[in-house]
Amino acid sequence: MKLNFATRLSHLLAPMAALALAACGGGGGSGGAGTAPAATAAPASASAAVTTSTAGNLVLSPLSASLLQLDGRQLPDYAPKLPAHFAGVEAQDNTPVGTVSTPVMATLGRVLFYDKTLSVNGQVSCASCHNQAQDLADAAKFSKGFDGTLGKAHAMRIANVRYYQPGTMFWDKRAASLEAQATQPVQNPLEMGFDASHGGMSAAVQQLQGKPYYRDLFTAAYGDAAITEPRVQGALAQFLRAMVSTNSRWDDGAAQVFDATLADKGFNKPFPNFTEQENRGKQLFMGARADGGQNCAACHAAPTFALTNSGSNGLDAGETRRLKSPSLKNVAKSGAFMHDGRFSTLEEVIEHYSSGVQDGPGLDGRLKGADGQPLRPNLPQADKDALVAFLRTLSDPVLAADPRFTDPFREEAIAQPAQP
């Protein structure tokens, strides 16, 4: 959410990131515009080609066009194109009723997402902590804020953030919606720095007003050039909800076995494109405990691998908080895991669920046995290895390189100095 005001905007068209710095916990937002139209079907392995739309054309001034790599006449279509095996996920869509989705509004969100203008000194953007090429999060345990100070929580992955109910955001679920989450990192004293002592959101808005391209973008998206917090929130949330992962190896396999007449949609069948080990991991992940599985999918439900709701996962004894969890899509690209980034490998994550779940008032009931005690199945090494192999099939190379989510600023763009 920011643009470098200093000397040179060295935006390297790096893969995108997403909303909020490490301390922000990622993945949320608040109050804004945008309703998603019904998603249309697309092949499971859709190419990275961008569908364009002429609806809501964007007219850029020569100065704006010199700063942004955008073709206002042919904006990308950000509406999700869902393959057949995603049938039913609409029930988990947290887009507010009445939201109007347009290519220009999502494009505005994209510019805000990468613009370092939204930090008090022009040093960080939302994308600084949510890297498109990795997992739409940060490889580091904790992200650096505007002045180099580390945050206090690991930056959350945001792929499939659209398909999470009840829609609360941040690890601790403190934001009621994705819109509500979107500007909290801007006002965080560790993240982007526009806290009360630095003028709050009104100062951030004033800083945005100094950028010529926002007059063009807000006018095209909202009908006039007024910049308000709800409008910023709505545009960012619309951009983030477009980040839907449908092109992993898991999706390729699911498309081959999908059967809408079956209760499990055919997902429990062996996938033809999986190795024997990956299919064993899938069986453990998807299967009920009564059937020899570990029932992981009771929380991380296919095909989005996002939770409908969640509690504590037993990292610490006596935990009272009920923490949100992101989708597992692209989890293998992460550099740190859990809200505090305590694990650095998938093997450590699996070992926790195998032998390390601790009891506490907030422990999710799906991690308890019939006796009410934490489940610790102490899996054999072969099964733990199989689960890790399965999780690696959830990586989505198309989302990681999708041009719709890349940095829109020209590398040669020159910014004005930030006013602290």
C-alpha positions as CSV (number, residue, x, y, z in Angstrom):
1,M,0.0,0.0,0.0
2,K,2.7,2.6,-0.6
3,L,4.9,4.3,-3.0
4,N,8.5,5.5,-2.4
5,F,8.6,9.3,-2.1
6,A,12.3,9.5,-1.9
7,T,14.6,9.6,-4.8
8,R,13.8,6.7,-7.1
9,L,10.9,4.2,-7.0
10,S,12.8,1.1,-7.5
11,H,9.7,-1.0,-7.9
12,L,11.1,-4.1,-9.6
13,L,7.8,-5.4,-10.8
14,A,8.5,-8.0,-8.1
15,P,5.8,-10.5,-7.5
16,M,3.1,-9.2,-5.4
17,A,2.5,-9.4,-1.8
18,A,-0.6,-8.7,0.1
19,L,-2.1,-6.7,2.9
20,A,-0.2,-5.8,6.0
21,L,3.1,-6.2,7.6
22,A,4.1,-9.0,9.8
23,A,2.7,-7.4,12.9
24,C,-0.6,-7.0,11.1
25,G,-1.0,-10.7,10.8
26,G,-2.2,-10.3,7.2
27,G,-5.3,-11.3,5.4
28,G,-8.0,-8.8,6.6
29,G,-9.7,-5.6,5.6
30,S,-12.6,-3.2,6.4
31,G,-15.6,-1.4,4.9
32,G,-15.5,-0.7,1.2
33,A,-17.1,-1.3,-2.1
34,G,-17.2,-4.2,-4.4
35,T,-19.6,-7.2,-5.0
36,A,-18.3,-10.2,-6.7
37,P,-20.3,-11.3,-9.7
38,A,-21.0,-14.9,-10.1
39,A,-17.7,-16.7,-10.8
40,T,-17.5,-18.5,-14.1
41,A,-15.9,-21.9,-14.7
42,A,-12.4,-22.3,-16.1
43,P,-10.1,-25.3,-16.6
44,A,-8.2,-26.4,-13.5
45,S,-4.9,-25.6,-15.2
46,A,-5.9,-22.3,-16.7
47,S,-3.0,-20.4,-18.3
48,A,-1.6,-17.2,-16.9
49,A,-3.1,-15.3,-19.8
50,V,-4.9,-12.2,-18.5
51,T,-8.5,-11.7,-19.5
52,T,-9.2,-8.0,-20.1
53,S,-12.3,-6.0,-19.7
54,T,-13.3,-2.6,-21.2
55,A,-15.8,-2.0,-18.4
56,G,-14.9,1.0,-16.3
57,N,-12.1,2.2,-18.5
58,L,-9.3,4.2,-16.8
59,V,-8.2,7.5,-18.3
60,L,-4.6,8.3,-17.1
61,S,-3.0,11.7,-17.4
62,P,0.4,11.8,-19.1
63,L,2.0,12.2,-15.7
64,S,0.1,9.3,-14.2
65,A,0.9,7.1,-17.3
66,S,4.6,7.9,-16.8
67,L,4.4,6.5,-13.3
68,L,2.1,3.5,-13.7
69,Q,2.4,0.5,-16.1
70,L,-1.3,0.3,-16.8
71,D,-3.4,0.2,-20.0
72,G,-6.5,2.0,-18.9
73,R,-8.3,0.9,-22.0
74,Q,-7.9,-2.8,-21.3
75,L,-7.8,-3.5,-17.6
76,P,-7.5,-7.1,-16.3
77,D,-10.6,-8.9,-15.2
78,Y,-10.3,-9.7,-11.5
79,A,-13.4,-11.8,-11.1
80,P,-12.5,-15.3,-10.0
81,K,-12.7,-17.9,-12.8
82,L,-13.5,-21.1,-10.8
83,P,-13.0,-24.6,-12.2
84,A,-15.8,-27.1,-11.8
85,H,-14.3,-28.8,-8.7
86,F,-14.7,-25.5,-6.8
87,A,-18.5,-26.0,-6.9
88,G,-20.1,-24.9,-3.6
89,V,-17.3,-22.5,-2.4
90,E,-19.6,-19.5,-3.0
91,A,-21.2,-20.3,0.4
92,Q,-17.8,-19.3,2.0
93,D,-17.4,-16.1,0.1
94,N,-17.1,-13.2,2.6
95,T,-17.7,-10.4,0.1
96,P,-20.2,-8.0,1.6
97,V,-23.7,-8.1,0.1
98,G,-24.1,-5.2,-2.3
99,T,-20.5,-4.9,-3.2
100,V,-20.0,-3.8,-6.9
101,S,-16.9,-5.4,-8.5
102,T,-15.2,-3.6,-11.4
103,P,-11.8,-4.0,-13.0
104,V,-10.9,-0.4,-12.3
105,M,-11.7,-0.7,-8.6
106,A,-9.5,-3.8,-8.3
107,T,-6.8,-2.0,-10.2
108,L,-7.0,0.9,-7.7
109,G,-6.5,-1.7,-5.0
110,R,-3.5,-3.1,-6.8
111,V,-1.9,0.4,-6.9
112,L,-2.6,1.0,-3.3
113,F,-1.2,-2.4,-2.4
114,Y,2.2,-1.6,-3.9
115,D,2.3,2.1,-3.0
116,K,4.8,3.0,-0.3
117,T,2.9,6.3,0.0
118,L,0.7,4.5,2.6
119,S,3.6,4.4,5.0
120,V,4.6,7.5,7.0
121,N,8.1,7.7,5.5
122,G,7.5,6.0,2.2
123,Q,9.6,3.0,3.0
124,V,7.1,0.0,3.0
125,S,3.9,-1.1,1.2
126,C,1.5,-3.9,1.8
127,A,3.5,-5.8,-0.8
128,S,6.7,-5.5,1.3
129,C,5.4,-8.2,3.6
130,H,3.2,-10.3,1.2
131,N,5.4,-11.5,-1.7
132,Q,3.6,-12.9,-4.7
133,A,6.5,-15.1,-5.8
134,Q,6.6,-16.9,-2.4
135,D,3.3,-17.4,-0.6
136,L,1.8,-14.0,-0.5
137,A,3.4,-13.6,2.9
138,D,7.0,-12.9,4.1
139,A,9.8,-15.4,4.1
140,A,11.1,-13.9,7.3
141,K,9.7,-14.8,10.7
142,F,8.7,-11.2,11.4
143,S,8.5,-8.4,8.8
144,K,10.2,-5.0,9.1
145,G,8.0,-2.0,9.5
146,F,8.5,1.5,8.1
147,D,11.5,2.3,10.4
148,G,13.0,-1.2,10.3
149,T,11.4,-2.3,13.6
150,L,10.3,-6.0,13.5
151,G,6.6,-6.8,13.9
152,K,5.2,-9.1,16.5
153,A,3.4,-11.7,14.3
154,H,4.2,-13.6,11.2
155,A,2.7,-12.1,8.0
156,M,-0.2,-14.3,7.1
157,R,-0.7,-15.9,3.6
158,I,-3.6,-14.3,1.8
159,A,-4.4,-16.6,-1.2
160,N,-8.1,-17.6,-1.0
161,V,-8.8,-15.0,1.7
162,R,-12.1,-14.6,0.0
163,Y,-13.3,-18.0,1.1
164,Y,-13.2,-17.7,4.8
165,Q,-16.3,-17.5,7.1
166,P,-17.2,-15.7,9.3
167,G,-14.9,-13.3,7.5
168,T,-13.0,-12.0,10.6
169,M,-9.4,-11.1,9.9
170,F,-5.9,-11.0,11.6
171,W,-4.6,-14.0,13.5
172,D,-6.6,-13.0,16.6
173,K,-9.8,-12.2,14.5
174,R,-10.0,-8.7,15.8
175,A,-11.1,-7.2,12.4
176,A,-14.7,-7.9,11.5
177,S,-14.1,-8.1,7.8
178,L,-11.4,-7.9,5.1
179,E,-12.4,-4.3,4.5
180,A,-11.9,-3.5,8.2
181,Q,-8.5,-5.1,8.2
182,A,-7.2,-3.3,5.1
183,T,-6.2,0.0,6.7
184,Q,-5.3,-1.1,10.2
185,P,-1.6,-1.8,9.2
186,V,-1.5,1.7,7.8
187,Q,-2.3,3.0,11.3
188,N,-0.1,0.6,13.2
189,P,2.9,2.2,15.0
190,L,5.2,-0.6,14.0
191,E,4.0,-1.3,10.5
192,M,3.3,1.7,8.3
193,G,3.4,4.3,11.0
194,F,0.3,6.5,10.6
195,D,-0.7,6.1,14.3
196,A,-2.3,9.0,16.2
197,S,1.0,10.6,16.8
198,H,1.5,10.8,13.0
199,G,-1.9,12.1,12.1
200,G,-3.7,8.7,11.7
201,M,-5.6,7.8,8.6
202,S,-6.4,11.4,7.7
203,A,-2.6,12.1,7.3
204,A,-2.3,9.0,5.2
205,V,-5.2,10.2,3.0
206,Q,-3.5,13.6,2.6
207,Q,-0.3,11.8,1.5
208,L,-2.3,9.9,-1.1
209,Q,-3.8,13.1,-2.4
210,G,-0.4,14.3,-3.3
211,K,0.0,11.6,-6.0
212,P,-1.4,12.5,-9.4
213,Y,-2.5,9.0,-10.3
214,Y,-5.0,8.8,-7.5
215,R,-7.2,11.5,-8.9
216,D,-7.5,9.4,-12.1
217,L,-8.0,6.1,-10.3
218,F,-10.5,7.3,-7.7
219,T,-12.5,9.2,-10.3
220,A,-12.7,6.1,-12.5
221,A,-13.6,3.8,-9.6
222,Y,-16.0,5.9,-7.6
223,G,-17.1,8.7,-9.9
224,D,-15.1,11.5,-8.2
225,A,-11.6,12.1,-6.9
226,A,-12.4,12.1,-3.2
227,I,-10.1,9.8,-1.2
228,T,-11.7,8.3,2.0
229,E,-10.8,5.5,4.2
230,P,-13.8,3.4,3.3
231,R,-12.9,3.8,-0.4
232,V,-9.3,2.7,0.2
233,Q,-10.6,-0.2,2.2
234,G,-13.0,-1.3,-0.5
235,A,-10.5,-1.2,-3.3
236,L,-7.8,-3.1,-1.4
237,A,-10.3,-5.7,-0.3
238,Q,-11.5,-6.2,-3.9
239,F,-7.9,-6.7,-5.1
240,L,-7.2,-9.2,-2.3
241,R,-10.3,-11.2,-2.9
242,A,-9.2,-11.7,-6.5
243,M,-6.2,-13.7,-5.3
244,V,-7.8,-17.1,-5.7
245,S,-5.6,-20.2,-6.1
246,T,-6.9,-22.8,-8.6
247,N,-3.8,-24.0,-10.4
248,S,-1.8,-26.3,-8.1
249,R,-1.0,-29.9,-8.8
250,W,-3.8,-30.7,-6.3
251,D,-6.2,-28.8,-8.5
252,D,-5.1,-30.6,-11.6
253,G,-5.7,-34.0,-9.9
254,A,-9.0,-32.9,-8.4
255,A,-10.3,-31.9,-11.8
256,Q,-9.5,-35.4,-13.1
257,V,-11.5,-37.2,-10.4
258,F,-14.2,-34.6,-9.7
259,D,-17.7,-36.1,-9.6
260,A,-20.5,-33.7,-8.5
261,T,-22.8,-36.6,-7.6
262,L,-20.5,-37.9,-4.8
263,A,-20.5,-36.5,-1.3
264,D,-16.7,-36.1,-1.3
265,K,-16.8,-34.8,-5.0
266,G,-14.4,-37.7,-5.7
267,F,-11.5,-36.0,-3.8
268,N,-10.8,-39.1,-1.8
269,K,-10.0,-41.1,-5.0
270,P,-6.3,-41.5,-5.9
271,F,-5.2,-38.6,-8.1
272,P,-3.7,-39.9,-11.4
273,N,-1.0,-37.1,-11.4
274,F,0.2,-37.9,-7.8
275,T,3.0,-40.2,-6.7
276,E,2.2,-43.1,-4.4
277,Q,3.6,-41.0,-1.5
278,E,1.5,-37.9,-2.3
279,N,-1.7,-40.0,-2.6
280,R,-0.9,-41.5,0.8
281,G,-0.5,-38.0,2.2
282,K,-3.7,-37.0,0.6
283,Q,-5.5,-40.0,2.2
284,L,-4.1,-39.0,5.6
285,F,-5.1,-35.4,5.1
286,M,-8.6,-36.0,3.7
287,G,-9.7,-39.1,5.4
288,A,-11.6,-39.4,8.7
289,R,-9.9,-41.0,11.6
290,A,-12.3,-43.9,11.5
291,D,-11.1,-44.6,8.0
292,G,-7.4,-44.4,8.8
293,G,-6.9,-40.7,8.0
294,Q,-6.0,-37.8,10.3
295,N,-9.1,-35.6,9.4
296,C,-7.0,-32.5,8.6
297,A,-9.6,-31.5,6.0
298,A,-12.1,-31.0,8.8
299,C,-10.3,-27.7,9.3
300,H,-8.6,-27.1,6.0
301,A,-11.4,-28.0,3.7
302,A,-10.8,-28.7,0.0
303,P,-10.8,-27.1,-2.5
304,T,-9.8,-23.8,-1.0
305,F,-8.0,-25.3,2.0
306,A,-9.3,-22.4,4.1
307,L,-11.1,-22.8,7.4
308,T,-14.7,-21.9,8.0
309,N,-13.8,-21.1,11.6
310,S,-10.9,-22.1,13.9
311,G,-9.7,-22.2,17.4
312,S,-6.3,-22.7,19.0
313,N,-4.1,-25.4,17.5
314,G,-2.4,-26.2,20.7
315,L,0.9,-24.6,20.3
316,D,1.1,-23.7,24.0
317,A,-0.5,-25.2,27.0
318,G,-3.3,-23.1,28.5
319,E,-3.9,-21.1,25.3
320,T,-7.2,-19.2,25.6
321,R,-7.1,-17.4,22.2
322,R,-9.0,-18.8,19.3
323,L,-6.7,-18.0,16.3
324,K,-7.6,-17.7,12.6
325,S,-5.7,-19.8,10.1
326,P,-5.0,-18.9,6.5
327,S,-5.5,-21.2,3.5
328,L,-2.9,-23.9,3.0
329,K,-2.5,-23.0,-0.7
330,N,1.2,-22.2,-1.4
331,V,2.1,-23.2,2.2
332,A,5.2,-25.0,1.0
333,K,6.7,-21.7,-0.2
334,S,6.5,-20.2,3.3
335,G,9.6,-19.5,5.3
336,A,7.9,-19.5,8.7
337,F,4.8,-21.1,10.0
338,M,2.2,-20.4,12.8
339,H,1.1,-16.9,14.0
340,D,4.5,-16.4,15.7
341,G,6.6,-18.0,13.0
342,R,8.0,-20.5,15.5
343,F,8.4,-23.3,12.9
344,S,10.7,-23.0,9.9
345,T,9.8,-26.2,8.0
346,L,6.8,-28.2,7.1
347,E,8.3,-31.2,8.9
348,E,8.2,-29.3,12.2
349,V,4.6,-28.4,11.5
350,I,3.6,-32.0,10.9
351,E,5.5,-33.1,14.0
352,H,3.5,-30.6,16.1
353,Y,0.2,-32.2,15.0
354,S,1.7,-35.6,15.4
355,S,3.0,-35.3,18.9
356,G,2.9,-31.8,20.2
357,V,-0.6,-30.5,20.5
358,Q,-1.1,-28.9,24.0
359,D,-4.4,-28.6,25.9
360,G,-6.0,-25.3,26.8
361,P,-9.4,-23.5,26.9
362,G,-9.1,-22.3,23.3
363,L,-8.1,-25.6,21.8
364,D,-10.1,-26.4,18.7
365,G,-12.5,-29.3,19.3
366,R,-11.3,-31.0,16.1
367,L,-8.0,-31.5,17.8
368,K,-9.5,-33.4,20.7
369,G,-10.3,-37.0,21.1
370,A,-13.5,-38.6,22.4
371,D,-12.0,-38.3,25.9
372,G,-11.6,-34.5,25.5
373,Q,-7.8,-34.7,25.5
374,P,-5.5,-33.3,22.8
375,L,-5.0,-35.7,19.9
376,R,-1.4,-36.8,19.5
377,P,-1.4,-39.7,17.0
378,N,2.4,-40.1,17.0
379,L,2.5,-40.9,13.3
380,P,5.2,-43.2,11.8
381,Q,7.9,-41.3,9.9
382,A,6.6,-42.6,6.5
383,D,3.2,-41.0,7.2
384,K,4.7,-37.7,8.3
385,D,6.8,-37.6,5.1
386,A,3.7,-38.4,3.1
387,L,1.8,-35.5,4.6
388,V,4.7,-33.1,3.8
389,A,4.7,-34.4,0.2
390,F,1.0,-33.8,-0.1
391,L,1.3,-30.2,1.2
392,R,3.8,-29.5,-1.5
393,T,1.2,-30.3,-4.1
394,L,-0.8,-27.2,-3.0
395,S,1.8,-24.8,-4.5
396,D,0.3,-22.7,-7.3
397,P,2.8,-21.4,-9.9
398,V,0.2,-19.6,-11.9
399,L,-0.9,-17.4,-8.9
400,A,2.8,-16.8,-8.1
401,A,3.4,-15.2,-11.5
402,D,-0.1,-13.8,-12.5
403,P,0.6,-10.4,-14.1
404,R,-2.7,-9.1,-12.6
405,F,-1.0,-9.1,-9.1
406,T,2.4,-7.7,-10.0
407,D,3.8,-4.3,-9.1
408,P,2.1,-1.7,-11.4
409,F,4.7,1.1,-10.8
410,R,7.3,1.8,-13.5
411,E,10.8,1.1,-12.4
412,E,11.9,4.5,-13.6
413,A,9.1,6.3,-11.7
414,I,10.4,9.1,-9.5
415,A,8.6,9.9,-6.2
416,Q,8.4,13.0,-4.1
417,P,10.0,13.0,-0.7
418,A,7.7,11.7,2.0
419,Q,6.5,14.2,4.6
420,P,6.7,12.5,8.0
